[in-house]
Amino acid sequence: MDKPLEVPYLKEKQDIVNIEIGRQLFVDDFLIEESNLSREFHQPKVCEKPIFEPKTPLEMNGGYYPCACPFNDGIFYDDEDNKFKMWYHAGWFNGVGYAESEDGLNWKRLKELYPERESESVLPHEFGTIRDGAAVWIDYHATNRNERYKMFVFLRKFDFEIKYYHEKPKHAHDDPDSIPPEEKGVLFQSANGIDWEECGTVGHCGDNTGFYYNPFTNKWTFSLRTFSSLDRRIRTRGYYETDHFIKGTKWTEDDIVFWTRTDIYDRPDKDMGYYTQLYDVSATPYESLMLGVFSVFMGPPNDISGKKGTPKINDLKLAYSRDGFHWHRPSYENFISSSRKEGSWNYGYAHPVNGLCLVVEDEIYFYFSCFSGVSPKLGSHKYAGGNLGLAKLRRDGFVSLSDKGNGGELLTTKLQFDGNHLFVNVACEAGSVCAEILDEHSNVIEGYSKADCIPVTGDSTKVQIKWKNKNLEALKNKIIKIRFYLDNARIYSFWIAEGEEGHSKGFMAAGGPGFHEGRDVSKTEK
């Protein structure tokens, strides 16, 4: 049961791969026919301090459970006004906060931006209502301006006013004698991301529900909390997709498809020893594939965590999908870890942020939330001290192929392309990378041999490979293969672009400076 789930597109690979969209990453062997290079997995650099933490009255939550971080909410770059925009959990179970930034590092809150507003939250408070998880997405293709920003929020409704405080009124949430409140997933839409209107509810769901848009399938996808059929205590994930965000979300239990789970390579924490569970799966399009973050629950269970007054422990791991459903997990290393260090801002309960990552120049920004457990009123609590962290990684830097200083080569599978210029993301300060173009029968095409290639040197996330007096225009509508030669070098990705600016036409849902409507295209290109 606990073996890794199969990935059909890797078991029976396509004969010809279309690379017209996006940078092509070497996270698997999908693009590779032959290679003697070594695959290396890379870790991000995590900023030592949080870049956003509780400060305002709403965020401080009366001193009980301070929280100012997405849960999972969202961070996106909006190229309409060139701003980083964040929606976040403002005060535990309180409101949906909003902030903007020019650089993705320094943020202004809603009331700093709009002092005339009465509330710090972009969702008006309703009597007896508390929020749980939420998710936001910018819909670049919304035909109605009022639907450009979309949000899901999991709400609990009581018949009396409630605050999630230590001294809870009778029947409050988490009280063992409580009467279950009304729970539902509610959809909202907005023209500006600040003023929201309710536009519907979804089928039955629980907390830790999220959603995203898959541009490769043109589907809205919901990631749902489910449980193992063999053990109802074990969290797994369910999948639901729809063409329409509002009209298509009245699912039934029979509509939810089993999606994924942890497996034998998700090892328990050596000090806690609990069975690992899949707490959440978030996803986003990255260039030519879907990038997933698996939030793996390490323990302890809610009751034990509550008694100890420390956050639960989640660690974040990466996965990749080329069909939007099956996940390939080539490495089980933590990409972002809960520190497990008492008093630290990132002690535990790590959560990804909806949108997952943004590209800022030559780096990928991964925002994530962690909880310190520090409560001014209580000393400590499992849901106290929610902060926003940032981890940075080289663009396309998840995986590289290296010759380990010994020289090596890689031959791609048959490729269908649309463009004139071959680009690569490489690191070869003390070496070089060359390429030759072959026909579909593996014969080198005249004028595109290694001898005709001008070697690439240096370290660059975008550099063009050229041949003497030639580009790829003469090979349009032909099926080709590419053989890369590495000499003391690493290669992270390659792509064929229409222009010499090197735009990949790839998708980047959370965007970044220089992207247009979540894609690596010029403003005149669509």
Secondary structure, 3 states (H helix, E strand, C coil): CCCCCCCHHHHCCCCEEECCCCCEECCCCCCEEEECCEEEECCCEECCCCCECCCCHHHHHHHCCCEEEEEEEEEEEECCCCEEEEEEEECCCCEEEEEEECCCCCEEEHHHHCCCCCCCECCCCCCCEEEEEEEEEECCCCCCHHHCEEEEEEEEECCCCCCCCCCCCCCCCCCCCCCCCEEEEEEEEECCCCCEEEEEECCCCCCCCEEEEECCCCEEEEEEEEECCCCCCCEEEEEEEECCCCCCCCCCHHHCEEEECCCCCCCCCCCCCCCCEEEEEEEEEEECEEEEEEEEEEECCHHHHHHHCCCCEEEEEEEEECCCCCCECCCCCCCECCCCCCCCCCCEEEEEEEEEEEEECCEEEEEEEEECCEECCCEECCCCCEEEEEEEEECCCCEEEECCCCCEEEEECEEECCCCEEEEEEEEEEEEEEEEEEECCCCECCCCCCCCEECEEEEEEEEEEEECCECCHHHCCCCEEEEEEEECCEEEEEEEECCCCCCCCCEECCCCCCCECCECCCCCCC
